[in-house]
Amino acid sequence: MTEIAGKTAESYYPQAADRDAMKKAIMEDGKVADFPGQMVRKDGRVIDISITSRAIYDDAGVFAGIEGIYRDVTQRKMMERELQRLATTDPLTNIANRRSFLEQAEHIFKSTQRYHDSITLLMLDLDLFKAINDKYGHLGGDKVLTRFAQTVALELRDSDVFGRLGGEEFCVLLQHASQEEAMTVAERIRTRVQELDFEDPDGALFKLTVSIGVTTNFEGDERLAKLLERADKALYTAKHSGRNKVVWFS
């Protein structure tokens, strides 16, 4: 108790914004329950907390302070974050899964409609991947998919969205990219993949290529599905005109 004597709860908040938000909520409603925040422990570690607190007043009705209970919910928050990660992440490649990618893409698409921005979709599909699975098994195929995803991710910006739609099909959403910029990114990805050396179970090296379909949002597009459809058509053209190509939908 001597360690906290003379100190206020406010001094243990690592972020002034958290402290101010809690005080504002109490002053407006008179109390809070399960209010989220963070505090600093004695050892300097920042923990997640849940606050149940209320304002107290003296006999004259003048505000006298705040009393409440602070619970350490760090483990609960960690579990919630992990569940969120599992729900939104492809377990093999550690990028966005289909549902998460489409939800993010839909949100960005609606924003582009509101502010008349541009977005570009890259639909990627590994060429002849079935032959890899047939020859090396699903474990070998999984290793290829993982390295492919890592390679593509290195060519993207933090603002880009990258997800696995299923099997060997992936999609990238680029924000604020011109046709030239999008094609440059796609071509760079195609080249990087073509340069990779994959190793089979016997130590022999083999190569792999990727086909990419690219499109952007057009005036009058009302649904994200239209972009996905066009990107898929461009991908189909790339696959059926020799593979290892980048095709712009036109």
ZANU-656510 format. One record per residue: residue in one letter; x, y, z of N, C-alpha, C, O in turn. Coordinates in steps of 0.2 Angstrom, whole numbers, padded with zeros to 4 digits, always signed. Layout:
<pts>
aXYZXYZXYZXYZ/...
</pts>
This chain:
<pts>
m+0004-0006+0000+0000+0000+0000+0004+0006+0000+0002+0011-0003/t+0010+0006+0003+0014+0012+0003+0017+0014-0004+0018+0020-0005/e+0017+0009-0008+0019+0010-0015+0014+0015-0019+0016+0018-0024/i+0008+0014-0017+0003+0018-0021+0000+0024-0017-0004+0028-0019/a+0003+0025-0010+0000+0030-0006+0002+0037-0009+0007+0038-0012/g-0003+0041-0010-0002+0048-0012-0003+0048-0020-0002+0054-0023/k-0004+0043-0023-0005+0043-0030-0012+0042-0032-0016+0039-0028/t-0014+0044-0038-0021+0043-0040-0021+0038-0046-0016+0036-0049/a-0027+0035-0047-0027+0030-0052-0025+0033-0059-0023+0030-0063/e-0026+0040-0060-0025+0043-0066-0017+0042-0068-0015+0042-0074/s-0013+0042-0063-0006+0042-0064-0004+0035-0067+0002+0034-0069/y-0008+0030-0067-0006+0023-0069-0009+0022-0077-0008+0017-0079/y-0012+0027-0080-0014+0026-0086-0008+0028-0091-0005+0033-0091/p-0007+0023-0096-0001+0025-0101-0003+0030-0106+0001+0033-0109/q-0010+0030-0107-0013+0035-0112-0018+0039-0109-0023+0037-0106/a-0016+0046-0110-0021+0051-0107-0028+0050-0110-0033+0052-0107/a-0028+0048-0116-0034+0048-0120-0039+0043-0116-0045+0044-0116/d-0036+0037-0114-0040+0032-0111-0043+0035-0104-0049+0034-0103/r-0039+0038-0100-0041+0041-0094-0046+0046-0095-0051+0046-0092/d-0045+0051-0100-0050+0056-0102-0057+0053-0104-0062+0055-0102/a-0057+0047-0108-0063+0044-0111-0067+0041-0105-0073+0042-0105/m-0063+0038-0100-0067+0035-0094-0070+0041-0090-0076+0040-0088/k-0066+0046-0089-0069+0051-0084-0075+0055-0088-0080+0056-0084/k-0074+0055-0094-0080+0059-0098-0086+0054-0098-0092+0057-0097/a-0085+0048-0098-0091+0043-0098-0094+0043-0091-0100+0043-0091/i-0090+0043-0086-0093+0044-0079-0097+0050-0078-0102+0050-0075/m-0094+0056-0080-0097+0062-0079-0104+0063-0083-0108+0066-0080/e-0104+0059-0088-0110+0060-0092-0116+0055-0090-0121+0057-0090/d-0114+0049-0088-0118+0044-0086-0119+0042-0078-0123+0039-0076/g-0114+0045-0075-0113+0044-0067-0110+0037-0066-0108+0036-0060/k-0109+0033-0071-0106+0027-0069-0103+0023-0076-0106+0025-0081/v-0099+0018-0075-0097+0014-0081-0097+0007-0079-0095+0006-0073/a-0098+0002-0083-0097-0005-0082-0093-0008-0087-0095-0007-0093/d-0088-0012-0086-0084-0016-0090-0081-0011-0096-0081-0012-0102/f-0079-0005-0093-0076+0000-0098-0069-0002-0099-0065-0003-0095/p-0067-0002-0106-0060-0005-0108-0055+0001-0107-0056+0007-0107/g-0049-0002-0105-0044+0003-0105-0037-0001-0103-0037-0007-0104/q-0032+0003-0102-0025+0000-0100-0022+0004-0094-0024+0010-0093/m-0018+0000-0091-0015+0003-0085-0008+0000-0085-0006-0005-0088/v-0003+0004-0081+0004+0001-0080+0005-0002-0074+0003+0001-0068/r+0007-0008-0074+0008-0012-0067+0015-0009-0064+0018-0005-0067/k+0016-0011-0058+0022-0010-0054+0028-0011-0058+0033-0007-0058/d+0028-0017-0062+0034-0018-0065+0035-0015-0072+0040-0016-0076/g+0030-0010-0074+0031-0006-0080+0027-0009-0086+0026-0006-0091/r+0024-0015-0085+0021-0019-0090+0014-0016-0091+0010-0014-0086/v+0012-0015-0097+0005-0012-0098+0000-0018-0099+0001-0022-0103/i-0005-0017-0095-0010-0023-0095-0017-0020-0098-0018-0014-0097/d-0021-0024-0100-0028-0022-0102-0032-0023-0096-0032-0028-0092/i-0037-0018-0095-0041-0018-0089-0049-0017-0091-0050-0015-0096/s-0053-0019-0086-0060-0018-0087-0062-0014-0081-0060-0016-0075/i-0065-0008-0082-0067-0004-0076-0074-0003-0075-0078-0002-0079/t-0076-0004-0068-0083-0003-0066-0082+0002-0061-0079+0001-0055/s-0085+0008-0062-0084+0014-0058-0090+0018-0058-0094+0018-0062/r-0090+0023-0053-0095+0027-0052-0093+0034-0049-0088+0034-0046/a-0096+0039-0050-0095+0046-0047-0098+0046-0040-0103+0043-0039/i-0094+0049-0036-0097+0050-0029-0098+0058-0028-0094+0062-0030/y-0103+0059-0024-0104+0066-0022-0105+0067-0015-0106+0062-0011/d-0103+0073-0012-0104+0074-0005-0111+0076-0003-0115+0076-0008/d-0112+0077+0003-0119+0079+0005-0122+0085+0002-0128+0085+0002/a-0118+0089-0001-0121+0095-0004-0122+0094-0011-0124+0098-0015/g-0120+0088-0014-0121+0086-0021-0116+0088-0025-0116+0088-0031/v-0110+0090-0022-0104+0092-0026-0100+0086-0027-0099+0082-0023/f-0098+0086-0034-0093+0080-0036-0087+0079-0031-0084+0084-0030/a-0086+0073-0028-0081+0072-0024-0075+0068-0026-0070+0067-0024/g-0077+0064-0032-0072+0059-0034-0075+0053-0038-0081+0053-0039/i-0071+0048-0039-0073+0042-0042-0071+0036-0038-0065+0036-0036/e-0075+0031-0038-0073+0025-0035-0075+0019-0039-0080+0020-0043/g-0071+0014-0039-0073+0008-0043-0068+0003-0043-0063+0003-0038/i-0069-0002-0047-0065-0008-0047-0061-0009-0054-0065-0008-0059/y-0055-0010-0054-0051-0011-0060-0049-0019-0060-0046-0021-0056/r-0051-0022-0066-0050-0029-0066-0045-0030-0072-0045-0027-0077/d-0040-0035-0071-0035-0036-0076-0038-0041-0081-0040-0047-0079/v-0039-0039-0087-0042-0044-0092-0037-0045-0098-0039-0047-0103/t-0031-0045-0096-0026-0046-0101-0027-0052-0105-0026-0053-0111/q-0027-0058-0101-0028-0064-0104-0034-0065-0108-0034-0068-0114/r-0040-0062-0106-0046-0062-0110-0045-0059-0116-0047-0061-0122/k-0042-0053-0116-0041-0049-0122-0036-0053-0127-0037-0052-0133/m-0031-0056-0124-0027-0060-0129-0030-0065-0132-0029-0067-0138/m-0035-0069-0129-0039-0074-0132-0044-0071-0137-0044-0074-0142/e-0046-0065-0136-0051-0062-0140-0047-0060-0147-0050-0061-0152/r-0041-0058-0146-0037-0056-0152-0035-0062-0156-0035-0062-0162/e-0033-0067-0152-0032-0073-0156-0037-0076-0159-0037-0079-0165/l-0043-0076-0156-0049-0079-0160-0051-0074-0166-0053-0077-0171/q-0050-0068-0165-0051-0063-0171-0046-0065-0177-0048-0065-0183/r-0040-0066-0175-0034-0068-0180-0036-0074-0183-0036-0075-0189/l-0038-0079-0179-0040-0086-0182-0046-0085-0187-0047-0089-0192/a-0051-0081-0185-0057-0080-0190-0056-0076-0196-0059-0077-0201/t-0050-0072-0196-0049-0068-0202-0043-0070-0206-0041-0067-0211/t-0039-0075-0204-0032-0076-0207-0032-0083-0210-0035-0088-0206/d-0029-0084-0216-0029-0090-0218-0023-0094-0214-0018-0092-0214/p-0025-0100-0212-0020-0103-0207-0014-0106-0210-0008-0106-0207/l-0014-0107-0217-0008-0109-0220-0003-0103-0222+0003-0104-0221/t-0006-0098-0225-0001-0093-0228-0001-0087-0223+0004-0083-0224/n-0005-0087-0218-0005-0081-0213-0007-0074-0216-0005-0069-0214/i-0010-0074-0222-0013-0068-0225-0021-0069-0224-0023-0073-0221/a-0024-0063-0226-0032-0063-0225-0035-0069-0229-0033-0071-0234/n-0040-0072-0225-0043-0078-0228-0049-0074-0233-0049-0068-0233/r-0052-0079-0236-0057-0076-0241-0062-0071-0238-0063-0066-0241/r-0065-0073-0233-0070-0069-0230-0067-0062-0228-0070-0057-0229/s-0062-0062-0224-0059-0056-0222-0057-0052-0228-0058-0046-0228/f-0054-0055-0233-0052-0051-0239-0058-0047-0242-0058-0041-0244/l-0063-0051-0243-0069-0048-0246-0072-0043-0242-0075-0038-0245/e-0072-0044-0236-0075-0039-0231-0071-0032-0232-0074-0027-0232/q-0064-0033-0231-0060-0027-0232-0061-0024-0239-0062-0018-0239/a-0061-0028-0244-0062-0025-0251-0069-0022-0252-0069-0016-0255/e-0074-0025-0249-0081-0022-0249-0081-0015-0246-0084-0010-0248/h-0078-0014-0240-0077-0008-0236-0074-0003-0240-0076+0003-0241/i-0068-0005-0243-0064+0000-0247-0068+0002-0254-0068+0008-0256/f-0071-0003-0257-0075-0001-0263-0080+0004-0261-0081+0008-0265/k-0084+0003-0256-0089+0008-0254-0086+0015-0253-0089+0020-0255/s-0080+0015-0250-0077+0021-0249-0075+0025-0256-0076+0031-0256/t-0073+0021-0261-0071+0024-0267-0077+0026-0271-0077+0031-0274/q-0083+0023-0270-0089+0026-0273-0091+0033-0270-0093+0037-0273/r-0090+0033-0263-0092+0039-0260-0087+0045-0261-0089+0051-0262/y-0080+0044-0262-0075+0049-0263-0073+0049-0270-0068+0052-0272/h-0075+0044-0275-0073+0044-0282-0066+0042-0282-0062+0045-0286/d-0064+0038-0278-0057+0036-0279-0056+0030-0283-0061+0027-0286/s-0050+0027-0284-0049+0022-0289-0046+0016-0285-0042+0017-0280/i-0048+0010-0287-0045+0004-0284-0043-0001-0289-0047-0001-0295/t-0039-0005-0288-0037-0010-0294-0036-0017-0290-0034-0018-0285/l-0039-0022-0294-0039-0029-0292-0034-0033-0296-0034-0032-0302/l-0030-0037-0293-0025-0042-0296-0028-0049-0294-0028-0050-0288/m-0030-0053-0298-0032-0060-0297-0026-0064-0299-0024-0064-0305/l-0023-0068-0294-0017-0072-0296-0019-0079-0295-0023-0081-0291/d-0016-0083-0300-0017-0090-0299-0011-0094-0301-0008-0093-0307/l-0008-0099-0297-0002-0102-0299-0003-0107-0305-0008-0111-0305/d+0001-0107-0309+0000-0111-0315+0002-0118-0314+0007-0120-0311/l-0003-0123-0316-0002-0130-0316+0000-0132-0309+0004-0137-0308/f-0004-0129-0304-0003-0131-0297-0005-0138-0295-0002-0141-0291/k-0010-0140-0299-0013-0147-0298-0007-0152-0299-0007-0157-0295/a-0003-0151-0304+0003-0155-0305+0007-0156-0299+0010-0161-0298/i+0008-0150-0296+0013-0150-0290+0010-0154-0284+0013-0158-0281/n+0003-0153-0283+0000-0157-0278+0000-0165-0280+0001-0169-0275/d-0001-0166-0286-0001-0173-0288+0006-0176-0287+0007-0182-0285/k+0011-0173-0289+0018-0175-0289+0021-0175-0282+0024-0180-0280/y+0020-0170-0278+0023-0169-0271+0019-0170-0265+0021-0170-0260/g+0012-0171-0267+0008-0171-0261+0005-0165-0258+0008-0160-0260/h+0000-0165-0254-0002-0159-0251+0003-0155-0247+0003-0149-0247/l+0007-0159-0244+0012-0155-0240+0017-0151-0244+0019-0146-0242/g+0019-0154-0250+0023-0151-0254+0020-0145-0257+0023-0139-0258/g+0013-0146-0259+0009-0140-0261+0009-0134-0256+0009-0129-0258/d+0008-0136-0250+0007-0131-0245+0013-0127-0244+0013-0121-0243/k+0019-0130-0245+0025-0126-0244+0026-0121-0250+0028-0116-0249/v+0024-0123-0256+0024-0119-0262+0019-0113-0261+0021-0107-0262/l+0013-0114-0258+0008-0109-0257+0011-0104-0252+0010-0098-0253/t+0014-0107-0247+0017-0102-0241+0022-0098-0244+0022-0092-0242/r+0027-0101-0248+0032-0096-0250+0030-0092-0256+0032-0086-0256/f+0025-0094-0259+0022-0089-0264+0019-0083-0261+0020-0077-0263/a+0015-0084-0256+0012-0079-0252+0017-0074-0249+0016-0068-0249/q+0022-0077-0246+0027-0073-0243+0031-0068-0249+0032-0063-0247/t+0032-0071-0254+0035-0068-0260+0031-0062-0262+0033-0056-0263/v+0024-0063-0263+0020-0058-0265+0019-0052-0260+0019-0046-0262/a+0018-0054-0254+0018-0049-0249+0023-0044-0248+0022-0038-0247/l+0029-0047-0250+0035-0042-0250+0035-0037-0255+0038-0032-0255/e+0031-0038-0260+0030-0033-0266+0024-0028-0265+0023-0024-0269/l+0021-0028-0259+0015-0024-0258+0016-0019-0253+0021-0019-0249/r+0012-0014-0253+0012-0008-0248+0008-0010-0242+0004-0015-0242/d+0009-0007-0236+0005-0008-0231-0003-0007-0232-0007-0010-0229/s-0004-0002-0237-0011+0000-0238-0014-0005-0243-0021-0005-0244/d-0011-0010-0246-0013-0015-0250-0017-0020-0246-0014-0022-0241/v-0022-0024-0249-0025-0029-0246-0023-0036-0250-0024-0036-0256/f-0021-0041-0246-0019-0047-0250-0022-0053-0246-0022-0054-0240/g-0026-0057-0250-0029-0062-0247-0029-0069-0251-0028-0068-0257/r-0030-0074-0248-0031-0081-0252-0039-0082-0253-0042-0083-0248/l-0041-0083-0259-0048-0084-0260-0049-0091-0260-0055-0093-0258/g-0044-0096-0260-0045-0103-0260-0041-0107-0264-0039-0104-0270/g-0038-0112-0262-0034-0116-0266-0028-0112-0268-0024-0110-0264/e-0026-0112-0275-0020-0108-0277-0022-0101-0280-0018-0098-0283/e-0028-0099-0278-0031-0092-0281-0030-0087-0275-0033-0088-0270/f-0027-0081-0277-0026-0076-0272-0028-0069-0276-0029-0069-0282/c-0029-0064-0271-0031-0058-0274-0028-0052-0270-0027-0053-0264/v-0026-0047-0274-0023-0041-0271-0027-0035-0273-0030-0034-0279/l-0029-0031-0268-0032-0024-0269-0027-0019-0268-0024-0018-0263/l-0026-0015-0274-0022-0009-0273-0026-0003-0273-0031-0002-0277/q-0025+0002-0268-0028+0008-0268-0024+0014-0271-0018+0014-0271/h-0028+0018-0274-0025+0024-0278-0019+0022-0282-0014+0025-0282/a-0020+0017-0286-0015+0015-0291-0018+0016-0298-0023+0014-0300/s-0013+0019-0303-0015+0020-0310-0015+0013-0313-0012+0008-0310/q-0017+0013-0319-0016+0007-0323-0009+0005-0324-0007-0001-0323/e-0005+0010-0325+0002+0009-0326+0006+0006-0320+0010+0001-0320/e+0004+0009-0314+0007+0007-0308+0004+0000-0306+0008-0004-0303/a-0002-0002-0307-0005-0008-0306-0001-0013-0310+0000-0019-0307/m+0000-0012-0316+0003-0017-0321+0010-0018-0319+0013-0023-0320/t+0013-0013-0316+0020-0013-0314+0021-0018-0308+0025-0022-0308/v+0016-0017-0303+0016-0021-0298+0015-0029-0300+0018-0033-0297/a+0010-0030-0304+0008-0036-0306+0014-0040-0310+0016-0045-0309/e+0017-0036-0314+0023-0039-0318+0029-0040-0313+0032-0045-0314/r+0030-0036-0308+0035-0037-0303+0034-0044-0300+0038-0048-0298/i+0027-0045-0298+0026-0051-0294+0027-0057-0299+0030-0062-0296/r+0025-0056-0305+0025-0062-0310+0033-0064-0310+0035-0070-0310/t+0037-0059-0311+0044-0060-0312+0047-0063-0306+0051-0067-0306/r+0045-0060-0300+0048-0063-0293+0046-0070-0293+0051-0074-0290/v+0040-0072-0294+0038-0079-0294+0042-0083-0298+0044-0089-0297/q+0043-0081-0305+0046-0085-0310+0054-0086-0308+0057-0091-0310/e+0057-0081-0304+0064-0082-0302+0065-0087-0296+0070-0089-0295/l+0059-0088-0292+0060-0093-0287+0062-0100-0288+0060-0102-0294/d+0066-0103-0284+0068-0110-0285+0065-0113-0279+0066-0112-0273/f+0060-0118-0281+0057-0122-0276+0061-0129-0276+0064-0131-0281/e+0061-0132-0270+0064-0138-0269+0060-0144-0267+0055-0144-0263/d+0060-0150-0271+0056-0155-0270+0059-0160-0264+0064-0158-0262/p+0055-0165-0262+0058-0169-0256+0064-0172-0257+0068-0174-0253/d+0067-0173-0264+0073-0176-0265+0079-0171-0266+0084-0173-0267/g+0077-0164-0265+0082-0159-0265+0083-0156-0272+0087-0152-0273/a+0079-0159-0277+0079-0156-0284+0075-0150-0284+0070-0149-0281/l+0078-0145-0288+0074-0138-0289+0069-0139-0295+0070-0142-0300/f+0064-0135-0294+0059-0134-0299+0056-0127-0299+0057-0123-0294/k+0054-0125-0305+0051-0118-0306+0043-0118-0306+0040-0123-0307/l+0041-0112-0305+0033-0111-0305+0032-0104-0307+0036-0100-0307/t+0026-0104-0311+0024-0097-0313+0017-0095-0311+0014-0099-0308/v+0015-0089-0312+0009-0087-0310+0006-0083-0315+0009-0079-0319/s-0001-0083-0316-0005-0079-0321-0009-0074-0317-0011-0076-0312/i-0009-0068-0320-0012-0063-0316-0017-0059-0320-0016-0057-0326/g-0023-0058-0318-0028-0054-0321-0029-0047-0317-0030-0047-0311/v-0030-0042-0321-0030-0035-0318-0036-0031-0320-0037-0031-0326/t-0039-0028-0316-0044-0023-0318-0045-0017-0313-0042-0018-0307/t-0048-0012-0315-0050-0007-0310-0057-0005-0310-0061-0008-0314/n-0059-0001-0305-0066+0001-0305-0068+0006-0310-0064+0010-0312/f-0074+0004-0313-0076+0009-0319-0082+0013-0316-0085+0011-0311/e-0083+0019-0319-0089+0023-0317-0095+0019-0319-0096+0016-0324/g-0100+0018-0314-0106+0015-0315-0106+0008-0311-0111+0005-0310/d-0100+0006-0309-0099+0000-0305-0103+0001-0298-0101+0005-0294/e-0108-0004-0297-0111-0003-0291-0110-0009-0286-0111-0008-0280/r-0106-0014-0288-0105-0019-0284-0097-0021-0285-0095-0021-0290/l-0094-0023-0279-0087-0026-0279-0087-0032-0284-0082-0034-0287/a-0093-0036-0284-0093-0042-0288-0091-0041-0295-0089-0045-0299/k-0093-0035-0298-0091-0033-0305-0084-0033-0306-0081-0035-0311/l-0080-0030-0301-0073-0030-0302-0070-0037-0301-0065-0039-0305/l-0072-0041-0297-0070-0048-0296-0071-0052-0302-0067-0056-0305/e-0077-0051-0305-0079-0054-0312-0074-0052-0317-0072-0056-0321/r-0072-0046-0318-0068-0043-0323-0061-0046-0322-0058-0048-0327/a-0059-0046-0316-0052-0048-0314-0051-0056-0316-0046-0058-0318/d-0057-0059-0314-0057-0066-0316-0057-0068-0323-0053-0073-0326/k-0060-0064-0327-0060-0064-0334-0053-0063-0337-0051-0067-0342/a-0050-0058-0335-0043-0056-0337-0038-0062-0335-0034-0064-0339/l-0039-0065-0329-0035-0071-0327-0036-0077-0332-0032-0080-0334/y-0043-0078-0333-0044-0083-0338-0040-0082-0345-0038-0087-0348/t-0040-0076-0347-0037-0075-0353-0029-0076-0353-0026-0079-0357/a-0026-0074-0347-0019-0075-0346-0018-0083-0345-0013-0085-0348/k-0022-0087-0342-0021-0094-0341-0022-0097-0348-0018-0102-0349/h-0026-0095-0352-0028-0099-0359-0024-0096-0365-0026-0097-0370/s-0019-0091-0363-0015-0088-0369-0008-0090-0368-0004-0086-0370/g-0006-0095-0364+0001-0097-0363+0003-0097-0356+0008-0099-0354/r-0001-0094-0351+0001-0094-0344+0007-0089-0343+0010-0087-0348/n+0009-0088-0336+0014-0084-0335+0014-0077-0338+0018-0074-0341/k+0008-0074-0337+0006-0068-0341+0002-0063-0336-0001-0066-0331/v+0003-0057-0337-0001-0052-0334-0006-0049-0339-0004-0047-0345/v-0013-0049-0338-0018-0047-0343-0022-0042-0340-0025-0043-0334/w-0023-0036-0343-0027-0031-0341-0034-0032-0344-0034-0033-0350/f-0039-0031-0340-0046-0032-0343-0048-0026-0347-0047-0020-0345/s-0050-0027-0353-0052-0021-0358-0058-0023-0362-0060-0019-0366/
</pts>
